[in-house]
């Protein structure tokens, strides 16, 4: 089982987290919004579980060893073939 993630909208976090789907993205420099979103997750266990499951699946799909090997082999192939 995964865990629901909350992240600021900096540093590429939004490339991994789809807001209100597999986690929550908060505007940077907005502690009030962060507090609101944390309160939301604390009071909504079903949302926490669903986001955690979706987040774990997204990471497994994007970063599994099979996926990394496949992308690496494709890159090598593209370089060799020109």
Secondary structure as GFF3:
##gff-version 3
##sequence-region A 1 82
A	DSSP	beta_strand	6	8	.	.	.	ID=ss1
A	DSSP	three_ten_helix	13	15	.	.	.	ID=ss2
A	DSSP	beta_strand	24	26	.	.	.	ID=ss3
A	DSSP	alpha_helix	31	43	.	.	.	ID=ss4
A	DSSP	alpha_helix	45	63	.	.	.	ID=ss5
A	DSSP	alpha_helix	65	81	.	.	.	ID=ss6
###
